[in-house]
């Protein structure tokens, strides 16, 4: 009889544990977050929206889902005109590494061009809408020149430099032919890297990719004809395909990276900052970009 209170207390504690465990899982699912209590086979969704200026967050999310045994496959949702060469290449490399362990399927939104397509090419399969703007395989650098304006207002620039080409791209003077050749060679080299990555990721002949890697954009349907996309469909199509590749039966559960689910105002501010950043990048006009300039 003396053991009964102990047994009742143990049963009560066990019941409370189960209750709070279920509550944690339910809340994590509702908030679209990963959780240490996550049970069963999941599909992890990572979003890449706006200009690609940094790779840190996306790579961390890739690692989190890679290391989560409950996540059997990933969907990379891309709605981006591209961005910096370095961040795009870093994400491309990491997507390939993760895909060696778990299937990664890309879902393209309204636009996945230039660097946005670059990172998509690393995935096992790509799903696009028929009207998704994609392609724009190319590299761009832009430079502003304000020399005539400075002459009109009586200002001049004085430069002290360690070498002939240290101020290459200066906005206060005309670019020389030698400088243009240097920049063109740089552009060509990085462009060849883009072509090679697409050819590798999509199992295409580099010469075939080069034939349309002149910066032109395509609809999702045309991109599929060229071998840049695997199938037509939306995010749900990509989730179902990822589940098939991972061997998940039935309707898959989906989770988003851990963290606070963005509010509408957060999304608005993020989009505003992305657009401001794009304008500043154009004004600064320096740095290699895998970027489709038609994004406004």
N, C-alpha and C positions, 0 to 999 in steps of 0.2 A: 504493500500500500504506500510505503514511503517513496517508492520510485515513481509513482504516478505523477506527482507535480513536475518531476524532472522530465518525464516523457512528454507531458503536456507542453512544458516550456520549449522543449526541443522541437516538437511539432509546430508550435506557434512560430518559432524562429525560422524554421524551414519554410513555412507558409509565407512569412513576410519576405524571405529571400526570393522565393519564386515570384511573388507579386511584384517586387521592385525590379527583378530581372525582366519580367514581361513588360513592365511599364517603360523601362529603359529602351528595350528593343522597339516598342511601339513608337515612342517619342523620336528615337533616332530615325526610324523609317518615315515618320510624318515630316520631320524636318529635313529629310533628304541628306542625312549625314551617315558616315560610317560610325561604327560603334564597336567597342571591345566585346560586347555581348552579341554581335551579329551572328546569326545562326543560319546554316544552309547555304546553298549555292547562289551566288550573287553576280550581277553584271555591274561593273563600276563605270560611271559616266564622268568624263572629264571634259570641260568646256573651254574652248579657245575662241574668245570673242575679241574683235577689234584688232588694232595694229599690234603686231608682235614686237614688243620692245625689250622683253626680258624673258628668260627661259626658266628661272628659278622655281616659280610656283608650279608650273606645269610638270617639271621634272620631279619635284617633291611629291606631287599627287600621283604620278606614275609609279614612283617607288612605294608609296603607301599601298596602292592597290596590288602592286607586284608582290609585296610581302604579306598581304592578307590572304590566308589560305581559303577563306570563304569566297573570295572574289575569283571567279574562274575565267573571266574574260573582261575586256575593256572596250568601251566605245568612246572614241574621241570625236566630240561634236565641234565642228569647225565652222565659224562664220567670221572670216577674216580676209582682208585684202593683202595680207602679208606684212612684212616689216623688215627688221634688221637681218642681215645675212648671218651673223654669228648666232643669235638666239634661234633662228630657224634651223640652222645646222645642228645645234645642240639638241633641240627637241627631236629632230629627225633621227639622230643617232640613238637617243634614249628610247624612242618608240620601237626601233628595230630590236634593241636589246630586250625590251619587255615582251615583244611579240615572239621572241625565241622561247619564252617561258609560258606565256598565256596569249591567246588570240587577241589581237587589237583590230577593231573594225572602225573605220572612219565614217561619220555621217556629216555630209556637207549641207549647210544651210543655204542662205541666199547667195553667199559668195565665199569661195575658197580659192583665191587666186594668188599667184606668185608665191611668197613665203607660206601662205595658207595652204597652197597645194603642195609645196615642198614637204611640209611635215606630214601631209596626208599620204604621200607616196611611200612612206616607211611602213604603213600598216599592211596587214595581211589582205584586207579587202576594203574597197571604198564604195560607199553608197551615196548617191547624189539625187537631187530632184531633177526632173527634166530641164528646168529653167535655171538651175544653179550656175552662176557665173564662175567659171574655173579656167585653169590654164595660166596665161600671162607668164609663161616660163621665160624669165629674163632678169637682167640686173640693170639698175638705174642709179645714176648720180646726177644731182642737179646743183648748179652754182648760180647764185645771183651776182650781177655785176652793177655796181652803183658808181662807177667811175664818172660817167657823164653828169650824174646828179651832184657829185662832190665838186666837179669842175664849175658847175653853175653857181654853187653857193660859196665857192672859194676855199674849200677844204682839201687837204692833201694827206696822204698816208705816208709815214716814214717807217720803213722796215729794216731791221738789222737781223741778218740771218746767218746761219752757220754753213749753208750750202745753197747751191743754185735753186734747188727745188723745194726748199723748206717751206715756202709760202705758196705752194701749188694750190690752185683753187681760190686764191685771194679775190675778194669781191671788189677790190679797189683798183684793179688793173685788168687789161685784157690777157687772156690765156695765150701762151705761146704754142707754136706747133709741137715743139718737143714735149711740153707738159701734156698736151692733148694726147700725144702718142703714149705717154706713160700711163695715163688714166685709161685709155682705150685697151691697152694690154692688160691692165688690172681687171677691167670689166670682162674682157674675153676669158681670162683665167677663171674668174668666179662663175661666169656663165657656163663654162665647160664643167665646172663642179656641179652645178645645178642639173645640167643635162645628164651627167653620169649618175647622179643620185636618183633621178627619175627613172632612168633606164634600169638601174639596179633594183629599185623598189618595185617597178612594174614589170620586170622581166621583158623589157623591150630592147631592141637594138639601138645603140646610141645614135646611129645615123638616122633611124626612123624618128627618134625624139627630136634630133636637130632640125629635121625638115619642117617642124611646126613650132620650134622653140624660139620664135622671133618676137615674143611679147604679146602675140594675139590671144584673145580670150575666146572661150567656147561656152556653149550651153552644156548642161550636164549630159544631155542626150548625145550631142556631138562628141563630147569627151569620152563617152563610153564606146562610140564607134572607133575612136582612135586608140583605145586601150588604156586610157587614163582613169577610167572608172569601171567598176565591175557590174553594178546593177543600179536600177532606178528604185527610189523609195525614200521614205522619211526616217526620222529618228527611230520610230518603232520598228521599221524594217531592219535597221542596223542592229538594234537590240536583239531581235529574233535571230538574226544571222549570227551574231556573236554567241548566243546561247547554243545554236546548232554546232558551231565550231568547237565549243567547250563541252559538248555532250550533255547539256542541261535539258531535261525533259520537262514539258509543260511550260506554263507561263513563267518566265524568269523574274526574280526580284531584282530591282535596280537600286543602287545607292550612289550618292554623290560624295565628293571629298568632305572630310570632317570640317566643320566650321559653321558659322552662322549662315543660314540661308539668306541670300541677298533680298533686301526689300526693293520695292519699285523705285524709291528715291536713290538707292545705292546703284541700281542698274542705270538710271538716268545720269547720275554723276559720273559713273564709269565711262559711259558712252560719250559724255561731254568731254571728259579728260582725254579719251582716245582721239577724238576729233581735234582737240586743241593741240595734242601732241603731234598729230599728223601735219597740221598747219605749221607748227614750229619746226618740224623736221624739214618741211619744204623751204621755209624761210632760211633755216640754218644751211641747208643745201650742201651738206657734206656728210659722207659716209655711204658705204655700199648698202643698197636696199634691194631685197626681194619684195618689191611692192608694186601693186597695180595702182597707178595714179588716178584711175577713173573713180576711185572710192572717195565720196564726198559726204 
